[in-house]
Structure formats: structure tokens, C-alpha cells
């Protein structure tokens, strides 16, 4: 990707942010009521992320009733991501693999968020290529992953953390938003926790039109009215039959 194309992506992203920003909460309903990122924001961030040089993705590995989707080491090597926030003058985000910080010293996915407002990330398991790529999670009952949240202080930790999945099927929609604290109460205590979310929770209501056969993007987001400063580590994303 050339410097000019990088700049054009950045300008397009800033234009989308300007069009969706509002005073107060950018993503109603606000935290506690299932906050979700604006669809235009997610689409723009995904489009702005470079994908042309993505390596071939390592195929998900099925072991018994568990399908390993990404573990930072031998599965999901073609994944790429985006990270963004809505209050661009006051916030910073960064996303990428982090060697040695995962479960048992493996490679984890590290998301850094800093500032107030909406801060979010997406980890596309195929690097957005080919456009029809996807993983069939319809035979499984739960999406599972390991999470660890480190914050500068208790006050700097995310108050709300939500998960959603994206699919490559353009005629389908994203899943519903799942608040992490419904599945792990103390998710921000600095320790590793295994999160187990029933896929049925993700496909209810707003997620009813999600295509379970073309899952390709794992997303997390936070929202707060006060500045935060934290790192979120993700490891061992999988689908399980429980």
C-alpha cells in the first residue's frame, strides 16, 4: 500500500467519524444497556485497514468438540486487525500480536485503549481476503476465549466491555452485543479468565440475521464518559460444543 493510499484511507476514516459523532454517547444504548459501536464506524475502520499483503490464514483446527480459531501461534496466522476511537483528539488505540504475553507464555492479541468515549477493535481472521472467507461455527454451542485486562489503576479499567462478531456475508448482519461482565464478573482484575459465551446469546434480537457459516471478525469495544488507560489481552479464540 502506498503512502498516498494510506493517507486516503485515513481521510476517509476521519470523514466517517465526523459524520457519526454526536454530543454525549456515540453508541446508544450506553454502557449497562448493551452499548454497540456504530455500524458505519466499524465498516470504515475495517475498510481502512491494509489487507493486500495478508499472508494465507492458517486453517482453524478441530480437536474433538473444540474448533481452535486463533491462538497467536499455529492457528490464525493470516489475521489482521483495526483499532479506533471516536474522540480522536483525546484518545489512542493500538492492536496487534504480542509475543510472550499470552496464556502460558504464548503470543496474545493486545489491544491498548486510552481516553474517554468509544474505543474499539476488530480482529479479522482472514485479513479481509478473500471477501467470501469465513468459518462455520454453526455446529458449536459456545464462543470461547481467554482474556486478561491490565489497567493503570482500578479507575482506569474499562467499566463496560462488549463483544460482537462480524461475518463476511454482505446480506447478513453482525451479532448482538454481549457484555463481558455477564460471563466474567471480575474481568478487569489483571488475571486470565476463560470467557464462554453461548452462540445463541449472540444471535438473538439484533443478531438474528448473523450468518454462522461466515464468521470472520472478532470485535471488542468499551465506552465511558471518563478517560481510561488499559491493555486487553486475548488468546485462544475457539468455538466449542458444550
C-alpha positions, -999 to 999 in steps of 0.1 A, spaced: 0 0 0 15 34 -10 18 64 13 -9 82 -7 -33 53 -3 -27 52 35 -35 90 36 -67 85 16 -78 57 40 -71 80 69 -90 109 55 -120 86 47 -120 73 83 -119 108 97 -148 118 75 -169 89 88 -161 98 124 -171 134 117 -204 122 103 -214 99 131 -200 119 162 -226 134 184 -226 152 218 -226 127 246 -229 90 239 -219 80 204 -233 45 206 -267 44 223 -278 25 242 -250 35 266 -230 11 289 -251 -11 310 -278 -13 283 -257 -32 257 -236 -4 240 -226 -12 205 -203 6 180 -219 24 151 -221 2 120 -205 29 99 -176 32 123 -168 -5 122 -172 -6 84 -149 24 79 -122 11 102 -123 -23 85 -121 -7 51 -91 15 62 -71 -15 74 -45 -28 49 -52 -63 36 -34 -66 3 -3 -82 18 -20 -105 42 -4 -140 44 -25 -171 39 -46 -177 70 -38 -209 90 -69 -231 89 -89 -235 121 -80 -267 138 -108 -290 151 -99 -311 181 -129 -332 193 -157 -308 202 -134 -277 201 -125 -257 170 -94 -236 176 -99 -204 156 -69 -182 166 -42 -188 192 -14 -165 181 10 -193 174 0 -221 150 -36 -211 141 -49 -179 125 -16 -166 111 -33 -146 84 -54 -124 107 -52 -86 106 -70 -60 126 -81 -25 132 -84 -3 163 -100 31 167 -118 55 190 -143 83 185 -128 112 204 -97 114 182 -82 145 200 -83 127 233 -79 90 227 -54 64 214 -58 28 204 -34 1 191 -39 -35 182 -15 -64 174 0 -97 184 22 -95 215 48 -123 218 51 -139 253 21 -122 269 -4 -149 262 -16 -179 283 14 -199 293 38 -175 276 23 -178 242 15 -150 218 -16 -130 227 -36 -103 208 -30 -70 226 -54 -41 224 -44 -8 241 -71 18 248 -66 52 262 -90 81 266 -128 87 270 -156 77 248 -159 47 224 -127 26 220 -129 -5 198 -111 -31 178 -117 -58 153 -95 -89 145 -103 -102 111 -93 -138 110 -86 -138 72 -71 -103 67 -103 -95 48 -92 -117 19 -108 -134 1 -140 -113 7 -161 -145 9 -139 -162 35 -155 -174 68 -156 -200 95 -186 -222 100 -194 -221 137 -230 -234 133 -221 -269 147 -209 -254 180 -228 -240 211 -203 -215 226 -177 -190 215 -148 -191 240 -116 -171 245 -91 -162 272 -90 -125 284 -68 -105 307 -73 -68 313 -45 -47 328 -52 -11 338 -31 17 352 -55 18 382 -89 5 391 -104 37 379 -86 34 346 -101 0 338 -130 -4 313 -164 0 330 -181 -16 301 -166 -42 277 -187 -57 249 -181 -84 223 -196 -88 189 -188 -109 158 -188 -99 122 -194 -121 91 -183 -119 55 -218 -125 41 -228 -90 29 -265 -98 30 -263 -108 67 -257 -86 98 -233 -86 128 -242 -104 160 -258 -88 190 -235 -72 216 -226 -94 246 -214 -76 278 -184 -95 291 -193 -89 327 -223 -112 323 -199 -141 318 -169 -130 339 -178 -106 367 -142 -96 376 -129 -94 340 -107 -64 348 -87 -78 377 -55 -84 358 -58 -122 357 -66 -145 329 -102 -156 326 -118 -180 301 -150 -164 287 -177 -188 274 -205 -171 256 -234 -191 242 -237 -185 205 -274 -183 210 -269 -151 230 -251 -135 201 -278 -145 176 -308 -132 194 -325 -99 187 -302 -76 168 -280 -107 159 -308 -128 144 -295 -122 109 -259 -131 116 -245 -158 92 -230 -185 114 -213 -200 84 -192 -170 75 -178 -157 108 -146 -138 101 -142 -109 126 -139 -108 164 -146 -74 179 -144 -58 214 -153 -23 224 -156 -2 255 -174 30 263 -171 55 291 -176 92 297 -143 94 316 -107 88 304 -94 52 307 -60 36 302 -58 -1 298 -44 -31 279 -67 -60 269 -50 -94 260 -69 -120 241 -58 -156 235 -72 -190 224 -103 -179 205 -123 -210 198 -158 -225 191 -168 -253 214 -197 -278 216 -207 -280 253 
